[in-house]
Amino acid sequence: MMKKVKYFALALLLTGGFAMTSCSDDDVATTQVTVGLNISNTIGDDLTVKTGTFTFTDISTGLETKIDYSSTLTRAAAESTLATLADGLYNVTFIGTATYTYTETQVVENEEGEEVTTEVTKTAEVNVQGAKQNVEVKGGAVSLDLTTYVQNQDEAGNFVIAEIFSPGTVNPETNKQYNGDQYIRIHNNSAETLYADGLIILESKFLTVTKWDYTPNIMDEAMTVQVIAMIPGTGKDYPVLPGESITICDNAMNHKEANPGSADLSNADFEWYTQSTSASNPDVDNPDVPNLEMMYNYTKTIWVLAKQGNRSYAIGRLPEGMTAKQYQADYTYDYTYTLATGNQSKVFTEYKFPNSWIIDAVNMSPKNKYVWNVTSMALDMGYTYIGENSTIAENYGKAVVRKTSYTTEDGRKVLQDTNNSSVDFMPSVRATLLPAQ
């Protein structure tokens, strides 16, 4: 999740002291790891990481090894062995705190009582985080560059994704899957009235459960998308009050009439409507609820959110003055990857949506199937999940719901937004618009 954060580079070097040792009867190869940090930054002067923890998660076993950053603050400590890891693939994260200095202009009175302008140096503390996925640790020298970002510091607030409900429900009377009641809630996390006009919903092309070596890899530049759906309006047609949310759904109707376990979405704010070319599978349009403008939709049938919870979603806006037509002409992305069968490489073309235009992003994956994020770590360092597995039946009625950070004195809810879906969301919980069980 992101608000155009400032960032700095943090290089994590795994060096020297590697050994092949026997740590069990199975003779598992292990690597002794040492850690050092090289830091540069763009947010202030003398940025210094003070505390933090590296977490190495073995992808195959889920076993976590934590390394306390404070152990690396001295040269002697940095040269010592901090952890011994079994050879394999790891996801690596760093979460910590840092301080930096900055100058602030102040007006003060001098000895003569005159007001003068002076520069005052101050110190501030920020939370920092970074991650890298699919890091190979095996015998020999390993060097890992870990880009670490200052956590979201957007005090003014903006829109955030509050909830994603994608699996749908099951009809308790027929025990069959019920379709059409998917929805996304978007929350005004600021203290000001914001306008939903022109807000864009994005669905990732790439899956979080399958990793390919896409060439060129542009994730640090843009998100590769297969759905681009825009809220209509001329600029101030759809105000959203501070602390309020809007609901965008598949079919804006009272689903309880057909399925008592579903939701009444007849008062949704917007719906997505697909003019399907399939006569046997037409979409339902509520004329009283505004439709999203489908700038691009990969499917010729009805668009549905990924029921397996294995894609990523984001919201953003086009830059001022850019039209949908101009975007479609200028922001295609040609890439190749090697297919699993036959080792054949094929060229594909999709749309890319620049990271700088993205307001908020959420990576989703079944917990037991997660492989990687398909957005930049600057947008979202973690992921959240609908269910343990990708089996749709076990996930009926479940959603991911953003946590409330605090409630103001006037009752406005401020949702948690650290650009890390692993900590910002409650995973696999009952969708909030469904009737209580």
C-alpha positions as CSV (number, residue, x, y, z in Angstrom):
1,M,0.0,0.0,0.0
2,M,1.5,3.3,-0.9
3,K,1.3,7.0,-1.0
4,K,4.2,7.9,-3.2
5,V,6.7,7.3,-0.3
6,K,10.1,8.6,-0.2
7,Y,12.7,5.9,0.1
8,F,16.3,5.1,0.6
9,A,18.5,2.2,-0.4
10,L,19.6,-0.3,2.2
11,A,22.2,-2.9,1.0
12,L,22.2,-6.1,3.1
13,L,25.4,-8.0,2.4
14,L,25.6,-11.7,3.2
15,T,29.3,-12.4,3.2
16,G,32.1,-14.6,4.3
17,G,32.1,-17.3,6.9
18,F,30.2,-19.9,4.8
19,A,30.6,-23.5,5.7
20,M,29.1,-26.8,4.7
21,T,28.2,-28.5,8.0
22,S,26.2,-31.5,9.1
23,C,23.4,-30.3,11.4
24,S,21.3,-33.5,11.4
25,D,21.4,-37.1,10.4
26,D,20.2,-36.0,6.9
27,D,23.4,-34.0,6.4
28,V,21.5,-30.8,5.5
29,A,23.9,-28.2,3.9
30,T,24.0,-25.0,5.9
31,T,25.4,-21.6,5.4
32,Q,26.9,-19.3,8.1
33,V,25.6,-15.8,7.5
34,T,27.0,-12.4,8.5
35,V,25.3,-9.2,7.8
36,G,26.4,-5.6,7.1
37,L,24.5,-2.5,6.0
38,N,25.3,0.3,3.6
39,I,22.7,3.1,3.7
40,S,22.0,6.0,1.4
41,N,18.8,8.1,1.5
42,T,16.9,11.0,0.0
43,I,14.7,12.2,2.9
44,G,17.1,14.0,5.2
45,D,20.6,14.2,6.5
46,D,22.5,11.6,8.5
47,L,19.8,8.9,8.2
48,T,20.8,6.2,10.6
49,V,19.0,2.9,11.2
50,K,18.8,2.5,15.0
51,T,16.9,-0.8,15.5
52,G,15.4,-3.5,13.4
53,T,15.0,-7.1,12.6
54,F,15.8,-9.2,9.6
55,T,13.6,-12.2,9.0
56,F,14.7,-15.0,6.7
57,T,11.7,-17.2,5.9
58,D,12.5,-20.5,4.3
59,I,10.0,-20.8,1.3
60,S,9.8,-24.6,1.4
61,T,9.3,-25.0,5.1
62,G,8.0,-21.7,6.4
63,L,10.7,-21.7,9.1
64,E,11.7,-18.2,10.2
65,T,15.2,-17.1,11.3
66,K,15.3,-13.7,12.9
67,I,18.5,-11.5,13.1
68,D,18.5,-8.5,15.3
69,Y,20.0,-5.5,13.5
70,S,21.4,-4.0,16.7
71,S,23.9,-6.8,16.6
72,T,25.5,-5.3,13.5
73,L,26.1,-1.8,14.8
74,T,29.8,-2.5,15.5
75,R,32.5,-3.7,13.2
76,A,33.3,-6.6,15.5
77,A,29.7,-7.7,15.6
78,A,29.3,-7.4,11.9
79,E,32.1,-9.7,11.3
80,S,30.7,-12.4,13.5
81,T,28.3,-15.2,12.5
82,L,24.8,-14.0,13.2
83,A,22.8,-17.0,11.9
84,T,23.2,-20.4,10.3
85,L,20.7,-21.1,7.6
86,A,19.9,-24.3,5.7
87,D,20.6,-23.9,2.1
88,G,17.5,-23.0,0.1
89,L,15.2,-20.2,-1.1
90,Y,14.3,-17.4,1.3
91,N,12.0,-14.4,1.5
92,V,13.8,-11.7,3.4
93,T,12.3,-8.8,5.3
94,F,13.6,-6.0,7.4
95,I,11.5,-3.8,9.7
96,G,13.1,-1.2,11.9
97,T,13.5,2.4,12.9
98,A,15.8,5.2,11.8
99,T,16.5,8.8,12.6
100,Y,17.5,11.7,10.3
101,T,18.1,15.4,10.7
102,Y,16.4,18.2,8.8
103,T,16.3,22.0,8.9
104,E,13.2,24.0,9.7
105,T,12.7,27.7,9.2
106,Q,11.5,29.6,12.3
107,V,10.9,33.2,13.1
108,V,12.3,34.3,16.5
109,E,13.0,37.5,18.3
110,N,16.6,38.7,18.6
111,E,18.0,40.6,21.6
112,E,16.6,43.9,20.2
113,G,13.1,42.4,20.0
114,E,13.2,42.2,16.2
115,E,11.8,39.2,14.4
116,V,14.4,37.4,12.4
117,T,14.4,34.2,10.4
118,T,16.6,31.4,11.4
119,E,17.3,27.8,10.4
120,V,16.9,25.2,13.2
121,T,18.2,21.6,12.9
122,K,15.8,19.0,14.2
123,T,15.9,15.2,14.5
124,A,13.0,12.9,13.4
125,E,12.4,9.2,13.7
126,V,10.8,7.1,11.0
127,N,9.9,3.5,10.6
128,V,11.6,1.7,7.7
129,Q,11.0,-1.6,6.0
130,G,12.2,-3.6,3.1
131,A,11.8,-7.0,1.5
132,K,13.2,-9.3,-1.2
133,Q,11.7,-12.6,-2.3
134,N,13.2,-15.8,-3.6
135,V,16.7,-15.2,-2.4
136,E,19.0,-18.2,-2.9
137,V,21.2,-19.1,0.0
138,K,23.7,-21.8,-0.7
139,G,27.4,-22.6,-0.3
140,G,29.7,-19.8,-1.4
141,A,29.5,-16.0,-1.3
142,V,26.1,-14.4,-1.3
143,S,25.5,-10.7,-1.8
144,L,22.0,-9.3,-1.4
145,D,20.9,-5.7,-2.2
146,L,17.7,-5.0,-0.2
147,T,16.0,-1.7,-1.0
148,T,14.3,-0.4,2.1
149,Y,11.6,2.2,2.2
150,V,10.4,4.7,4.8
151,Q,6.9,3.6,5.9
152,N,4.0,5.6,4.6
153,Q,4.2,9.0,6.2
154,D,1.2,10.6,4.4
155,E,-0.4,12.3,7.4
156,A,-3.0,14.1,5.2
157,G,-4.5,10.7,4.2
158,N,-6.1,9.6,1.0
159,F,-8.3,6.8,-0.3
160,V,-7.3,3.3,0.8
161,I,-8.7,-0.1,-0.1
162,A,-10.7,-1.1,3.0
163,E,-12.0,-4.5,2.0
164,I,-11.9,-7.0,-0.8
165,F,-14.6,-9.7,-1.0
166,S,-13.8,-12.0,-3.9
167,P,-14.9,-15.6,-3.2
168,G,-18.6,-15.0,-3.2
169,T,-21.1,-17.0,-1.1
170,V,-22.8,-20.4,-1.1
171,N,-26.6,-20.8,-1.1
172,P,-27.3,-22.7,2.1
173,E,-30.6,-24.1,0.6
174,T,-29.0,-25.6,-2.5
175,N,-25.4,-25.8,-1.3
176,K,-24.3,-24.3,-4.6
177,Q,-22.0,-21.4,-5.3
178,Y,-23.7,-18.1,-5.7
179,N,-22.3,-15.5,-8.1
180,G,-22.6,-11.8,-8.5
181,D,-22.1,-10.5,-4.9
182,Q,-18.4,-9.7,-5.0
183,Y,-17.4,-6.2,-3.9
184,I,-14.6,-3.8,-2.9
185,R,-14.9,-1.1,-0.3
186,I,-12.8,2.0,-0.6
187,H,-12.3,4.3,2.4
188,N,-11.6,8.0,2.7
189,N,-8.7,7.8,5.2
190,S,-8.3,11.6,5.4
191,A,-9.8,14.4,7.4
192,E,-11.1,16.1,4.3
193,T,-13.8,15.4,1.8
194,L,-12.4,13.6,-1.2
195,Y,-13.9,13.0,-4.6
196,A,-14.2,9.5,-6.1
197,D,-14.5,10.9,-9.6
198,G,-11.7,9.4,-11.8
199,L,-10.5,6.9,-9.3
200,I,-9.3,3.7,-11.0
201,I,-9.4,0.1,-9.8
202,L,-6.7,-2.2,-11.1
203,E,-6.3,-5.9,-11.2
204,S,-2.9,-7.5,-11.7
205,K,-2.2,-9.6,-14.7
206,F,0.4,-11.6,-12.9
207,L,-0.4,-14.2,-10.2
208,T,1.1,-14.2,-6.8
209,V,1.2,-18.0,-6.7
210,T,3.2,-18.4,-9.9
211,K,6.6,-16.8,-10.6
212,W,8.0,-16.3,-14.0
213,D,11.1,-14.4,-15.1
214,Y,9.3,-11.6,-17.0
215,T,11.7,-9.7,-19.3
216,P,12.0,-6.8,-19.0
217,N,10.9,-6.8,-15.3
218,I,9.3,-3.4,-14.7
219,M,7.8,-3.9,-11.2
220,D,9.9,-1.1,-9.8
221,E,8.4,1.2,-12.4
222,A,4.8,0.0,-13.0
223,M,2.1,-2.6,-12.2
224,T,1.1,-4.9,-15.1
225,V,-2.7,-5.0,-15.2
226,Q,-5.4,-6.9,-16.9
227,V,-8.4,-4.8,-15.7
228,I,-8.6,-1.0,-15.6
229,A,-12.0,0.3,-14.4
230,M,-12.6,4.0,-13.7
231,I,-15.2,5.7,-11.5
232,P,-17.1,8.2,-13.7
233,G,-17.6,11.8,-13.0
234,T,-16.5,15.3,-14.0
235,G,-14.4,16.0,-10.8
236,K,-16.8,16.7,-8.0
237,D,-19.8,14.5,-8.7
238,Y,-19.1,11.9,-6.1
239,P,-17.9,13.3,-2.8
240,V,-16.8,10.9,0.0
241,L,-16.9,12.4,3.5
242,P,-13.9,11.9,5.9
243,G,-14.0,8.4,7.4
244,E,-16.7,7.2,5.0
245,S,-16.4,4.4,2.5
246,I,-17.9,3.6,-0.9
247,T,-18.9,0.2,-2.1
248,I,-18.2,-1.0,-5.7
249,C,-19.7,-4.3,-6.6
250,D,-20.4,-6.8,-9.4
251,N,-24.2,-6.6,-9.3
252,A,-25.9,-3.9,-7.4
253,M,-29.0,-5.8,-6.2
254,N,-30.4,-7.3,-3.1
255,H,-28.8,-10.7,-3.3
256,K,-30.6,-11.8,-0.1
257,E,-33.7,-12.4,-2.2
258,A,-32.0,-15.2,-4.0
259,N,-29.5,-16.3,-1.3
260,P,-30.3,-15.5,2.3
261,G,-26.6,-15.8,3.1
262,S,-25.6,-13.1,0.7
263,A,-25.6,-9.3,0.9
264,D,-28.0,-6.5,0.0
265,L,-25.9,-4.5,-2.5
266,S,-28.8,-2.6,-4.0
267,N,-27.5,0.6,-2.4
268,A,-24.0,0.2,-3.6
269,D,-22.3,3.3,-4.9
270,F,-21.0,1.8,-8.2
271,E,-21.1,-1.5,-10.0
272,W,-18.9,-2.9,-12.8
273,Y,-20.9,-3.9,-15.8
274,T,-19.5,-6.0,-18.6
275,Q,-21.2,-6.1,-22.0
276,S,-20.6,-9.8,-22.4
277,T,-20.4,-11.3,-25.9
278,S,-21.8,-14.5,-24.4
279,A,-25.5,-14.7,-24.9
280,S,-25.8,-17.5,-22.3
281,N,-23.9,-15.5,-19.6
282,P,-25.2,-11.9,-19.7
283,D,-24.3,-9.4,-17.0
284,V,-26.9,-7.7,-14.9
285,D,-27.1,-3.9,-15.0
286,N,-28.9,-1.9,-12.3
287,P,-29.8,1.4,-14.1
288,D,-30.0,3.3,-10.7
289,V,-26.4,2.6,-9.8
290,P,-23.5,4.2,-11.9
291,N,-21.3,1.8,-13.9
292,L,-17.6,1.9,-13.8
293,E,-16.0,2.9,-17.1
294,M,-14.1,-0.1,-18.3
295,M,-10.9,1.4,-19.8
296,Y,-9.6,-2.1,-20.4
297,N,-11.0,-5.6,-19.6
298,Y,-9.0,-8.7,-20.6
299,T,-12.1,-10.9,-20.7
300,K,-14.9,-11.0,-23.3
301,T,-17.2,-12.3,-20.7
302,I,-18.1,-11.0,-17.3
303,W,-15.2,-9.8,-15.2
304,V,-15.1,-11.4,-11.7
305,L,-12.6,-10.8,-9.0
306,A,-10.1,-13.7,-8.5
307,K,-12.1,-16.1,-6.3
308,Q,-8.9,-17.9,-5.4
309,G,-7.5,-14.7,-4.0
310,N,-4.3,-15.0,-6.1
311,R,-4.0,-11.6,-7.7
312,S,-3.2,-8.1,-6.5
313,Y,-5.5,-5.0,-6.6
314,A,-4.7,-1.3,-6.6
315,I,-6.4,2.1,-6.9
316,G,-4.9,5.1,-8.6
317,R,-5.6,8.0,-10.9
318,L,-4.4,9.2,-14.3
319,P,-2.3,12.4,-14.2
320,E,-4.2,15.6,-14.8
321,G,-4.8,16.1,-18.5
322,M,-4.3,12.5,-19.6
323,T,-7.3,10.9,-21.3
324,A,-8.1,7.2,-21.3
325,K,-7.4,7.1,-25.0
326,Q,-3.9,8.6,-24.6
327,Y,-3.2,6.2,-21.8
328,Q,-4.2,3.2,-23.9
329,A,-2.0,4.4,-26.7
330,D,1.1,5.1,-24.7
331,Y,1.2,2.6,-21.8
332,T,1.4,-0.9,-23.3
333,Y,4.1,-3.3,-22.0
334,D,5.7,-6.0,-24.2
335,Y,7.4,-8.8,-22.3
336,T,8.6,-12.3,-22.7
337,Y,9.0,-15.3,-20.4
338,T,9.8,-19.0,-20.9
339,L,6.8,-21.3,-20.9
340,A,6.8,-24.2,-18.6
341,T,6.4,-26.7,-21.4
342,G,8.8,-26.9,-24.3
343,N,11.1,-24.1,-23.0
344,Q,9.4,-21.8,-25.6
345,S,9.6,-18.0,-25.2
346,K,6.6,-15.9,-26.3
347,V,6.0,-12.2,-26.6
348,F,3.0,-10.9,-24.7
349,T,1.4,-7.4,-24.6
350,E,-0.4,-6.0,-21.6
351,Y,-1.0,-2.5,-20.0
352,K,1.3,-1.0,-17.4
353,F,0.1,1.5,-14.8
354,P,3.0,3.6,-13.3
355,N,3.7,3.2,-9.6
356,S,3.7,6.9,-9.2
357,W,0.0,7.0,-10.2
358,I,-1.0,4.4,-7.7
359,I,-2.5,5.5,-4.4
360,D,-2.9,2.1,-2.7
361,A,-2.1,-1.5,-3.5
362,V,-2.9,-4.8,-1.9
363,N,-1.2,-8.1,-2.7
364,M,-3.3,-11.2,-2.1
365,S,-2.4,-14.9,-2.1
366,P,-3.7,-18.1,-0.6
367,K,-1.4,-18.5,2.5
368,N,-0.1,-22.0,1.5
369,K,0.5,-21.0,-2.1
370,Y,2.2,-17.6,-1.8
371,V,5.3,-17.2,-4.0
372,W,5.8,-13.5,-4.6
373,N,4.4,-10.0,-4.8
374,V,3.5,-8.7,-8.2
375,T,3.8,-5.1,-7.3
376,S,6.8,-3.1,-6.2
377,M,7.8,-3.4,-2.6
378,A,7.4,0.3,-2.4
379,L,3.7,-0.2,-2.9
380,D,3.2,-3.2,-0.7
381,M,5.8,-5.0,1.3
382,G,3.6,-7.9,2.3
383,Y,0.5,-9.8,1.3
384,T,-2.8,-10.8,2.8
385,Y,-5.0,-13.8,2.2
386,I,-8.6,-14.9,1.8
387,G,-7.8,-18.5,2.9
388,E,-5.1,-21.0,3.6
389,N,-5.6,-22.7,0.2
390,S,-6.8,-21.7,-3.2
391,T,-9.9,-23.9,-3.0
392,I,-12.9,-21.6,-3.5
393,A,-15.4,-23.7,-1.5
394,E,-13.5,-23.3,1.8
395,N,-13.4,-19.5,1.3
396,Y,-17.0,-18.6,0.7
397,G,-18.0,-15.6,2.7
398,K,-14.4,-14.6,3.6
399,A,-12.7,-11.3,2.9
400,V,-9.6,-9.3,3.7
401,V,-10.5,-6.3,5.9
402,R,-8.1,-3.4,6.7
403,K,-7.5,-2.8,10.4
404,T,-8.6,0.3,12.2
405,S,-5.6,2.2,13.5
406,Y,-7.5,4.6,15.7
407,T,-10.8,6.5,16.0
408,T,-10.7,10.3,16.4
409,E,-12.7,12.2,19.0
410,D,-15.4,13.0,16.5
411,G,-15.8,9.3,15.6
412,R,-13.8,9.2,12.4
413,K,-12.1,5.9,11.8
414,V,-8.5,6.0,10.5
415,L,-7.5,2.8,9.0
416,Q,-4.0,1.3,9.3
417,D,-1.8,2.0,6.3
418,T,1.9,1.1,6.5
419,N,2.3,-0.2,3.0
420,N,2.5,-3.7,4.4
421,S,-0.6,-5.8,3.8
422,S,0.7,-8.5,6.1
423,V,0.1,-6.3,9.1
424,D,-2.5,-3.8,7.8
425,F,-5.2,-6.3,7.0
426,M,-7.2,-8.9,9.0
427,P,-7.0,-11.9,6.7
428,S,-9.7,-14.6,6.1
429,V,-12.5,-12.9,8.0
430,R,-16.3,-12.7,7.5
431,A,-17.1,-10.1,4.8
432,T,-18.5,-7.1,6.6
433,L,-21.6,-6.6,4.4
434,L,-22.8,-10.2,4.8
435,P,-25.3,-11.1,7.5
436,A,-23.8,-12.3,10.7
437,Q,-23.6,-16.1,11.2
